[in-house]
Amino acid sequence: TDQMNDLRIKISDHADEFLAMVKKAEKESGIALNSDRYKRPKPCANEKVADFYAMKNLIAIEDRPADDLLFSPQLADEVTKALLAWLPVHEFCR
């Protein structure tokens, strides 16, 4: 889409800043950035962010088995922590 193309350009133009934000969010949340990928990646002039040009979307999701955390008050704290960790990336992508 045009929006993803615009985002790819923004990521390329601010590669170091974007990569630092993603790394920090992944470390703080324990959740890796992932995506569905194109079979034939889009061309990218900036090798640092070439992986992001292959992405159809950006997904930060954790899939884990149901455990005691799911039914505890600490779940809200964990969700809040993850959302706050990813907030700078979200703001960058807007």
Contacts in CASP RR format, 6 or more apart in sequence:
PFRMAT RR
TARGET T0000
AUTHOR 0000-0000-0000
METHOD contacts of the structure
MODEL  1
TDQMNDLRIKISDHADEFLAMVKKAEKESGIALNSDRYKRPKPCANEKVA
DFYAMKNLIAIEDRPADDLLFSPQLADEVTKALLAWLPVHEFCR
4 55 0 8 1.000
4 56 0 8 1.000
4 57 0 8 1.000
7 93 0 8 1.000
8 42 0 8 1.000
8 44 0 8 1.000
8 52 0 8 1.000
8 53 0 8 1.000
10 18 0 8 1.000
10 92 0 8 1.000
11 18 0 8 1.000
11 49 0 8 1.000
11 52 0 8 1.000
12 44 0 8 1.000
12 45 0 8 1.000
12 46 0 8 1.000
12 49 0 8 1.000
12 53 0 8 1.000
14 92 0 8 1.000
15 46 0 8 1.000
15 48 0 8 1.000
15 49 0 8 1.000
16 48 0 8 1.000
17 92 0 8 1.000
18 49 0 8 1.000
18 52 0 8 1.000
18 89 0 8 1.000
18 92 0 8 1.000
19 48 0 8 1.000
19 49 0 8 1.000
21 88 0 8 1.000
21 89 0 8 1.000
21 92 0 8 1.000
22 33 0 8 1.000
22 89 0 8 1.000
24 85 0 8 1.000
24 88 0 8 1.000
25 31 0 8 1.000
25 33 0 8 1.000
25 60 0 8 1.000
25 85 0 8 1.000
25 86 0 8 1.000
25 88 0 8 1.000
25 89 0 8 1.000
26 32 0 8 1.000
26 33 0 8 1.000
26 60 0 8 1.000
28 81 0 8 1.000
28 84 0 8 1.000
28 85 0 8 1.000
29 60 0 8 1.000
29 81 0 8 1.000
29 82 0 8 1.000
29 85 0 8 1.000
29 86 0 8 1.000
30 62 0 8 1.000
30 82 0 8 1.000
30 85 0 8 1.000
31 60 0 8 1.000
31 61 0 8 1.000
31 62 0 8 1.000
31 82 0 8 1.000
31 85 0 8 1.000
31 86 0 8 1.000
32 60 0 8 1.000
33 58 0 8 1.000
33 59 0 8 1.000
33 60 0 8 1.000
33 89 0 8 1.000
34 59 0 8 1.000
34 60 0 8 1.000
34 61 0 8 1.000
35 54 0 8 1.000
35 55 0 8 1.000
35 56 0 8 1.000
35 57 0 8 1.000
35 58 0 8 1.000
35 59 0 8 1.000
36 55 0 8 1.000
36 56 0 8 1.000
36 57 0 8 1.000
36 59 0 8 1.000
37 54 0 8 1.000
37 55 0 8 1.000
37 56 0 8 1.000
38 54 0 8 1.000
38 55 0 8 1.000
38 56 0 8 1.000
41 50 0 8 1.000
41 53 0 8 1.000
41 54 0 8 1.000
42 53 0 8 1.000
42 54 0 8 1.000
43 53 0 8 1.000
44 50 0 8 1.000
44 52 0 8 1.000
44 53 0 8 1.000
58 89 0 8 1.000
58 93 0 8 1.000
60 82 0 8 1.000
60 86 0 8 1.000
60 89 0 8 1.000
62 82 0 8 1.000
69 75 0 8 1.000
69 78 0 8 1.000
END
